[in-house]
Amino acid sequence: MSKNKKRKNMGTFAVKPKEIERKWFVVDATNQPVGRLASAVARVLRGKHKPTFAYNADVGDHVIVINADKAVLTGNKKDELVYWHSLYPGGIKSISRGKLLKTNPERLIRKAIWGMLPKHTLGRQVYRKLKVYPGPDHPHSAQNPEVLEVRD
């Protein structure tokens, strides 16, 4: 490039809130490994599947997970413990993933997806677009959700 020619500055692309188009997706968790399901859902919630993805903006879509009670745990994950704290002294609690899948499958799916999202304000904002239901019915049919295929 010669000294006299100047480069045209393209600038950095920044998506504006009015330009964001949000879709609704529905995912069937039947016979899906929980971890693979969670990574696919977290990707769509963050918006990483879109060309307008930005790390500092919420450009993701809404995701509905149905049949959470029919998800599967592979290997020895049924025996692994999930821990949390009640915020009281001595309040450490635990339950096995297998038992949690039987008693409260929505919590297991939500916890797996939360583990794959950023732990700050943007992550909490993205997490609110997740809906999980244990059975095949959901109250979001008015949003006309598209089916999202999760590969095994």
C-alpha positions as CSV (number, residue, x, y, z in Angstrom):
1,M,0.0,0.0,0.0
2,S,1.4,3.4,-0.9
3,K,1.8,6.2,1.5
4,N,-0.8,8.4,-0.2
5,K,-3.7,5.9,0.0
6,K,-5.6,5.7,3.2
7,R,-7.4,2.6,4.5
8,K,-11.1,2.8,4.9
9,N,-11.9,2.1,8.5
10,M,-14.7,-0.5,8.7
11,G,-15.2,-0.1,12.4
12,T,-16.4,-2.6,14.9
13,F,-19.9,-4.1,14.5
14,A,-22.1,-3.6,17.5
15,V,-25.6,-5.0,17.6
16,K,-28.3,-2.6,18.7
17,P,-31.2,-3.8,21.0
18,K,-33.7,-2.9,18.3
19,E,-31.9,-5.1,15.7
20,I,-32.0,-8.2,17.8
21,E,-34.5,-10.8,16.5
22,R,-35.5,-13.4,19.1
23,K,-36.9,-16.8,18.2
24,W,-38.4,-19.5,20.3
25,F,-37.1,-23.0,20.1
26,V,-38.4,-26.2,21.7
27,V,-36.1,-29.1,22.5
28,D,-37.3,-32.6,23.3
29,A,-35.0,-34.1,26.0
30,T,-36.2,-37.7,25.4
31,N,-33.2,-40.1,25.5
32,Q,-30.8,-37.1,25.4
33,P,-27.7,-37.1,27.6
34,V,-28.1,-34.2,30.0
35,G,-24.6,-32.7,29.3
36,R,-25.0,-32.7,25.5
37,L,-28.5,-31.3,25.9
38,A,-27.3,-28.6,28.2
39,S,-24.4,-27.5,26.0
40,A,-26.7,-27.2,22.9
41,V,-29.3,-25.2,24.9
42,A,-26.7,-22.9,26.4
43,R,-25.3,-22.2,22.9
44,V,-28.7,-21.1,21.7
45,L,-29.5,-19.1,24.9
46,R,-26.2,-17.1,24.5
47,G,-26.8,-16.5,20.8
48,K,-23.6,-18.2,19.6
49,H,-25.4,-19.7,16.7
50,K,-26.1,-16.2,15.2
51,P,-23.7,-14.1,13.1
52,T,-24.5,-11.1,15.3
53,F,-23.2,-12.8,18.4
54,A,-21.4,-10.4,20.9
55,Y,-19.9,-11.3,24.2
56,N,-21.2,-8.2,25.9
57,A,-24.8,-8.4,24.7
58,D,-27.8,-10.7,25.1
59,V,-28.6,-11.7,21.5
60,G,-29.8,-15.2,22.2
61,D,-33.1,-16.9,21.7
62,H,-35.7,-18.4,24.1
63,V,-35.6,-22.2,24.7
64,I,-38.3,-24.5,25.9
65,V,-37.1,-28.0,27.1
66,I,-39.9,-30.6,27.2
67,N,-39.8,-34.2,28.5
68,A,-37.1,-33.4,31.1
69,D,-38.0,-36.5,33.0
70,K,-37.0,-38.6,30.1
71,A,-33.4,-37.3,29.8
72,V,-30.6,-39.8,30.6
73,L,-27.4,-39.8,32.5
74,T,-24.5,-41.8,31.0
75,G,-21.7,-43.6,32.8
76,N,-21.6,-43.4,36.6
77,K,-23.1,-39.9,36.8
78,K,-26.2,-41.3,38.5
79,D,-24.1,-41.8,41.6
80,E,-22.4,-38.4,41.6
81,L,-23.5,-35.9,44.2
82,V,-24.8,-32.4,43.5
83,Y,-24.1,-30.0,46.3
84,W,-25.6,-26.7,47.4
85,H,-25.7,-24.6,50.6
86,S,-28.8,-23.3,52.4
87,L,-26.8,-20.2,53.6
88,Y,-27.3,-21.3,57.3
89,P,-24.4,-22.6,59.4
90,G,-23.8,-26.2,58.6
91,G,-26.3,-26.0,55.8
92,I,-24.4,-28.1,53.1
93,K,-26.8,-30.3,51.3
94,S,-26.4,-33.0,48.6
95,I,-28.3,-35.4,46.5
96,S,-27.3,-37.9,43.8
97,R,-27.9,-36.9,40.2
98,G,-30.0,-40.1,39.6
99,K,-32.3,-39.3,42.5
100,L,-32.6,-35.7,41.4
101,L,-33.5,-36.8,37.9
102,K,-36.3,-39.0,39.4
103,T,-37.6,-36.4,41.9
104,N,-37.1,-33.0,40.2
105,P,-35.8,-33.4,36.6
106,E,-36.4,-29.7,35.8
107,R,-33.8,-28.7,38.5
108,L,-31.2,-31.1,37.1
109,I,-31.6,-29.7,33.6
110,R,-31.6,-26.1,34.8
111,K,-28.5,-26.8,37.0
112,A,-26.6,-28.3,34.0
113,I,-27.4,-25.4,31.7
114,W,-26.6,-22.8,34.4
115,G,-23.1,-24.4,34.7
116,M,-22.5,-23.6,31.1
117,L,-23.5,-19.9,31.2
118,P,-21.4,-17.0,32.4
119,K,-21.7,-16.1,36.1
120,H,-22.5,-12.4,36.0
121,T,-25.4,-10.1,35.1
122,L,-25.5,-11.1,31.5
123,G,-25.6,-14.8,32.4
124,R,-28.6,-14.3,34.7
125,Q,-30.4,-12.3,32.0
126,V,-29.8,-15.1,29.5
127,Y,-30.9,-17.8,32.0
128,R,-34.3,-16.2,32.4
129,K,-35.1,-17.1,28.7
130,L,-35.0,-20.9,29.6
131,K,-38.2,-22.8,30.3
132,V,-38.1,-26.4,31.4
133,Y,-41.1,-28.8,31.7
134,P,-41.1,-32.4,32.9
135,G,-43.8,-33.5,30.4
136,P,-44.6,-33.0,26.8
137,D,-46.9,-30.0,27.4
138,H,-45.9,-26.4,27.7
139,P,-47.9,-23.1,27.7
140,H,-45.8,-21.3,25.1
141,S,-47.6,-22.5,21.9
142,A,-48.6,-18.9,21.1
143,Q,-44.9,-18.1,20.4
144,N,-44.8,-20.7,17.6
145,P,-41.6,-22.3,18.7
146,E,-39.4,-24.1,16.2
147,V,-38.0,-27.5,16.8
148,L,-34.3,-27.5,17.8
149,E,-32.5,-30.7,17.0
150,V,-29.8,-31.8,19.5
151,R,-27.3,-34.3,18.0
152,D,-26.3,-37.3,20.1
